């Protein structure tokens, strides 16, 4: 289960309250995004986050629908990293461990719509079930970032393998990922 501290949420709200957007740059439509996100797009988003969005409701929904955990993984020479992951074990005896790597700039939330179908496919005929593991890439979501230069995809793969080993899937598993 993941929970963001009230102090962090208050700090984020203060930053949003203090945000002052620059004047809109007058550009023809084909070049509208040439100098970044237009003010006319960003301003309603800022208003939404300040006036409508409720993190605690989202957090509660995520915690109710996704079994979330954290563990410490050490991949030398990196110091231990606290890694967040979703883990849904299937009840099916023939389930295969499946590591689902989220895309960039995505998050572990990408697995939310498919986790139940992967763990318990049901239905007619032969359908493969999976033990689903969806870690947050180091530095994303609730996973610590590595401070090592060049950590990158290779370091993340080592961390993910460490998570799979910690869960008892070191003997073999399949991987799905996009964007990397």
KEKE-3310 file (N, C-alpha, C; in steps of 0.2 Angstrom, whole numbers, plus 5000, padded with zeros to 4 digits):
npx = (5004:5003:5006:5005:5013:5005:5012:5020:5010:5004:5015:5016:5004:5006:5016:5010:5000:5008:5013:5016:5011:5020:5017:5007:5014:5013:5010:5009:4996:5003:5015:5012:5016:5030:5038:5037:5024:5009:5002:4988:4985:4991:4986:4972:4975:4983:4973:4964:4971:4973:4959:4950:4956:4958:4970:4969:4958:4961:4973:4967:4959:4969:4976:4966:4964:4976:4988:5001:5018:5034:5052:5069:5082:5098:5110:5126:5138:5129:5121:5108:5092:5076:5062:5047:5033:5020:5011:5003:4998:4993:4979:4980:4988:4997:5002:5012:5027:5026:5034:5030:5035:5034:5031:5040:5035:5028:5019:5018:5004:4999:4997:4985:4972:4973:4978:4970:4964:4975:4980:4969:4962:4951:4935:4932:4940:4958:4968:4981:4987:4995:5007:5008:5020:5024:5035:5040:5049:5066:5067:5055:5038:5035:5048:5065:5077:5092:5109:5119:5130:5126:5118:5105:5095:5101:5105:5092:5086:5094:5089:5075:5077:5082:5070:5061:5068:5068:5054:5053:5054:5066:5070:5065:5056:5044:5045:5037:5038:5037:5043:5057)
npy = (4994:5011:5027:5045:5057:5069:5081:5082:5083:5095:5104:5103:5108:5121:5125:5125:5134:5146:5147:5156:5159:5163:5176:5172:5166:5173:5163:5156:5143:5130:5131:5131:5124:5125:5132:5126:5120:5128:5142:5143:5129:5124:5132:5128:5115:5117:5124:5114:5104:5112:5115:5104:5091:5077:5069:5060:5052:5046:5039:5031:5023:5017:5010:5001:4993:4988:4977:4983:4985:4987:4985:4983:4983:4978:4982:4980:4992:5000:5009:5002:5002:5008:4999:5000:4990:4982:4967:4953:4938:4923:4912:4900:4885:4883:4895:4908:4918:4935:4949:4966:4979:4996:5010:5025:5041:5034:5024:5012:5011:5008:4995:4993:4991:4978:4969:4960:4952:4946:4938:4930:4924:4917:4912:4903:4888:4885:4896:4906:4910:4922:4926:4942:4955:4971:4983:4999:5010:5013:5029:5033:5035:5027:5022:5023:5033:5029:5035:5034:5037:5033:5022:5019:5008:4996:4995:4996:4985:4975:4978:4975:4961:4958:4960:4951:4939:4940:4938:4925:4921:4918:4907:4908:4919:4928:4943:4959:4974:4991:5005:5006)
npz = (5000:4996:5002:5001:5010:5021:5022:5011:5001:5005:5003:4989:4985:4989:4980:4968:4970:4971:4958:4944:4928:4912:4900:4886:4871:4855:4842:4826:4823:4818:4824:4838:4849:4849:4858:4870:4882:4878:4887:4887:4887:4898:4909:4912:4917:4928:4936:4937:4945:4957:4961:4959:4958:4968:4977:4988:4986:4973:4978:4987:4979:4970:4980:4984:4973:4968:4973:4983:4986:4995:4994:4998:4987:4982:4971:4967:4961:4967:4981:4993:4986:4988:4982:4974:4970:4962:4965:4961:4964:4955:4957:4950:4946:4936:4933:4926:4931:4928:4923:4922:4914:4916:4904:4899:4900:4910:4923:4937:4937:4925:4924:4930:4923:4918:4927:4934:4924:4919:4930:4933:4920:4917:4908:4892:4886:4884:4894:4898:4914:4925:4937:4942:4942:4944:4944:4950:4940:4945:4952:4948:4952:4967:4969:4974:4967:4958:4962:4954:4941:4924:4927:4922:4910:4911:4925:4930:4925:4933:4946:4944:4942:4954:4962:4957:4960:4974:4976:4974:4961:4954:4947:4934:4923:4913:4903:4900:4891:4886:4876:4881)
capx = (5000:5007:5003:5009:5013:5001:5016:5022:5004:5003:5020:5014:4999:5009:5020:5005:4997:5013:5015:5014:5013:5022:5012:5006:5018:5009:5013:5004:4994:5007:5021:5009:5020:5037:5042:5034:5017:5006:4999:4981:4984:4994:4982:4967:4977:4984:4967:4961:4975:4971:4952:4946:4959:4959:4975:4967:4953:4965:4977:4963:4957:4975:4977:4961:4964:4983:4992:5007:5023:5041:5057:5076:5086:5105:5114:5133:5140:5124:5118:5102:5087:5069:5059:5040:5030:5013:5012:4997:4999:4987:4977:4981:4994:5001:5003:5019:5028:5027:5037:5028:5039:5030:5034:5042:5035:5022:5020:5015:4997:4998:4995:4978:4967:4974:4981:4965:4963:4981:4981:4964:4959:4944:4933:4932:4946:4965:4970:4987:4987:5001:5009:5010:5024:5024:5039:5041:5056:5070:5067:5048:5033:5037:5054:5071:5082:5100:5113:5125:5130:5126:5113:5100:5091:5105:5104:5085:5085:5096:5084:5069:5078:5082:5063:5059:5072:5065:5048:5054:5053:5072:5071:5063:5050:5044:5045:5034:5039:5037:5046:5064)
capy = (5000:5017:5033:5051:5061:5075:5087:5083:5086:5103:5107:5103:5113:5128:5126:5126:5141:5151:5146:5161:5157:5168:5178:5167:5168:5173:5159:5153:5136:5125:5132:5133:5120:5126:5135:5123:5120:5134:5144:5141:5122:5123:5135:5124:5110:5120:5125:5107:5102:5116:5116:5098:5085:5074:5064:5055:5048:5042:5035:5025:5018:5013:5005:4996:4989:4986:4975:4986:4983:4990:4981:4985:4979:4981:4980:4983:4996:5005:5007:4999:5006:5005:4999:4999:4986:4979:4960:4949:4931:4920:4906:4895:4881:4884:4903:4910:4924:4940:4956:4971:4986:5002:5014:5031:5043:5031:5022:5006:5012:5006:4988:4993:4988:4972:4964:4954:4947:4942:4934:4925:4925:4914:4911:4896:4886:4886:4902:4906:4914:4925:4930:4949:4959:4978:4988:5006:5011:5017:5036:5034:5033:5027:5019:5027:5034:5028:5041:5032:5039:5027:5017:5017:5002:4990:4995:4995:4977:4972:4979:4971:4954:4957:4960:4944:4934:4941:4935:4918:4919:4918:4902:4910:4923:4932:4951:4963:4981:4995:5012:5006)
capz = (5000:4995:5004:5001:5016:5020:5022:5004:4997:5006:4999:4982:4984:4990:4974:4963:4972:4969:4951:4939:4921:4908:4895:4880:4865:4849:4837:4821:4825:4817:4829:4844:4854:4847:4864:4876:4882:4878:4893:4886:4889:4905:4914:4915:4920:4934:4939:4939:4951:4963:4963:4958:4959:4975:4978:4993:4982:4969:4982:4990:4973:4969:4986:4984:4967:4966:4979:4982:4991:4994:4996:4997:4982:4981:4965:4968:4967:4970:4988:4993:4984:4990:4976:4975:4965:4962:4965:4961:4963:4952:4960:4945:4947:4930:4931:4924:4933:4922:4925:4917:4915:4913:4899:4901:4907:4913:4930:4938:4936:4918:4925:4934:4919:4915:4931:4936:4918:4918:4935:4933:4914:4916:4901:4889:4883:4888:4894:4902:4919:4926:4943:4939:4945:4940:4948:4948:4938:4950:4951:4947:4957:4974:4970:4975:4961:4959:4961:4950:4934:4920:4930:4916:4909:4914:4932:4932:4924:4938:4951:4943:4943:4961:4965:4955:4965:4981:4977:4973:4954:4951:4942:4927:4922:4906:4904:4895:4892:4880:4877:4882)
cpx = (5004:5003:5008:5008:5009:5006:5018:5016:5003:5009:5019:5009:5001:5013:5015:5001:5002:5015:5012:5016:5015:5016:5012:5010:5014:5013:5007:5002:4999:5013:5019:5014:5028:5041:5040:5027:5014:5002:4991:4980:4986:4989:4976:4969:4979:4978:4964:4965:4974:4964:4948:4950:4960:4963:4972:4962:4957:4969:4973:4960:4963:4976:4972:4961:4970:4986:4999:5012:5030:5046:5064:5080:5093:5108:5121:5135:5135:5122:5111:5096:5080:5065:5051:5038:5023:5014:5005:4998:4992:4986:4978:4988:4999:5003:5011:5021:5029:5029:5034:5031:5035:5034:5037:5038:5029:5023:5017:5007:4995:4995:4988:4973:4967:4976:4976:4964:4969:4982:4975:4960:4952:4942:4934:4939:4953:4967:4976:4986:4994:5002:5012:5014:5025:5028:5039:5048:5060:5070:5060:5044:5035:5044:5060:5074:5089:5104:5119:5124:5130:5121:5109:5097:5095:5104:5097:5083:5088:5092:5078:5071:5079:5075:5061:5062:5069:5058:5048:5053:5060:5074:5068:5056:5050:5043:5041:5036:5039:5041:5054:5067)
cpy = (5006:5023:5039:5055:5067:5081:5088:5085:5093:5107:5108:5108:5120:5130:5128:5133:5147:5151:5152:5160:5163:5170:5173:5170:5167:5169:5157:5146:5131:5125:5133:5130:5121:5128:5132:5122:5127:5136:5142:5134:5121:5126:5131:5118:5112:5121:5119:5104:5106:5116:5109:5092:5083:5068:5058:5050:5043:5037:5029:5020:5014:5008:4999:4991:4986:4984:4978:4985:4987:4985:4984:4981:4982:4978:4983:4986:5001:5003:5004:5004:5003:5005:4997:4995:4984:4971:4956:4942:4928:4914:4900:4892:4882:4891:4904:4917:4929:4947:4961:4977:4991:5006:5021:5036:5040:5029:5015:5006:5009:4998:4987:4989:4981:4966:4958:4949:4943:4937:4928:4926:4922:4912:4904:4895:4887:4893:4902:4911:4916:4927:4937:4953:4966:4983:4995:5007:5015:5025:5038:5032:5033:5023:5024:5028:5032:5034:5040:5034:5033:5021:5014:5011:4996:4989:4994:4988:4973:4972:4975:4964:4953:4956:4953:4939:4934:4938:4928:4916:4919:4913:4903:4914:4926:4939:4954:4970:4985:5002:5011:5002)
cpz = (5000:4998:5004:5007:5015:5019:5015:5000:4999:5003:4992:4980:4984:4983:4968:4964:4970:4962:4947:4932:4917:4903:4889:4874:4859:4844:4832:4824:4824:4822:4836:4850:4853:4853:4870:4876:4883:4885:4893:4888:4896:4910:4917:4919:4927:4939:4942:4945:4957:4965:4963:4960:4966:4975:4982:4990:4977:4972:4985:4985:4971:4974:4986:4978:4965:4973:4978:4988:4990:4997:4995:4992:4982:4975:4965:4961:4969:4977:4987:4990:4986:4984:4977:4969:4967:4961:4966:4959:4960:4957:4956:4946:4942:4928:4930:4927:4927:4925:4920:4919:4912:4908:4903:4897:4911:4920:4931:4937:4930:4919:4928:4930:4917:4920:4933:4930:4917:4923:4935:4926:4913:4909:4899:4886:4887:4888:4899:4908:4921:4934:4941:4944:4941:4945:4945:4946:4943:4948:4949:4952:4964:4975:4970:4968:4963:4958:4957:4943:4929:4922:4925:4916:4911:4921:4934:4931:4930:4944:4950:4944:4950:4964:4963:4959:4972:4982:4975:4965:4950:4947:4935:4927:4915:4908:4898:4896:4886:4882:4878:4876)
residu = (UNK:UNK:UNK:UNK:UNK:UNK:UNK:UNK:UNK:UNK:UNK:UNK:UNK:UNK:UNK:UNK:UNK:UNK:UNK:UNK:UNK:UNK:UNK:UNK:UNK:UNK:UNK:UNK:UNK:UNK:UNK:UNK:UNK:UNK:UNK:UNK:UNK:UNK:UNK:UNK:UNK:UNK:UNK:UNK:UNK:UNK:UNK:UNK:UNK:UNK:UNK:UNK:UNK:UNK:UNK:UNK:UNK:UNK:UNK:UNK:UNK:UNK:UNK:UNK:UNK:UNK:UNK:UNK:UNK:UNK:UNK:UNK:UNK:UNK:UNK:UNK:UNK:UNK:UNK:UNK:UNK:UNK:UNK:UNK:UNK:UNK:UNK:UNK:UNK:UNK:UNK:UNK:UNK:UNK:UNK:UNK:UNK:UNK:UNK:UNK:UNK:UNK:UNK:UNK:UNK:UNK:UNK:UNK:UNK:UNK:UNK:UNK:UNK:UNK:UNK:UNK:UNK:UNK:UNK:UNK:UNK:UNK:UNK:UNK:UNK:UNK:UNK:UNK:UNK:UNK:UNK:UNK:UNK:UNK:UNK:UNK:UNK:UNK:UNK:UNK:UNK:UNK:UNK:UNK:UNK:UNK:UNK:UNK:UNK:UNK:UNK:UNK:UNK:UNK:UNK:UNK:UNK:UNK:UNK:UNK:UNK:UNK:UNK:UNK:UNK:UNK:UNK:UNK:UNK:UNK:UNK:UNK:UNK:UNK:UNK:UNK:UNK:UNK:UNK:UNK)
# end
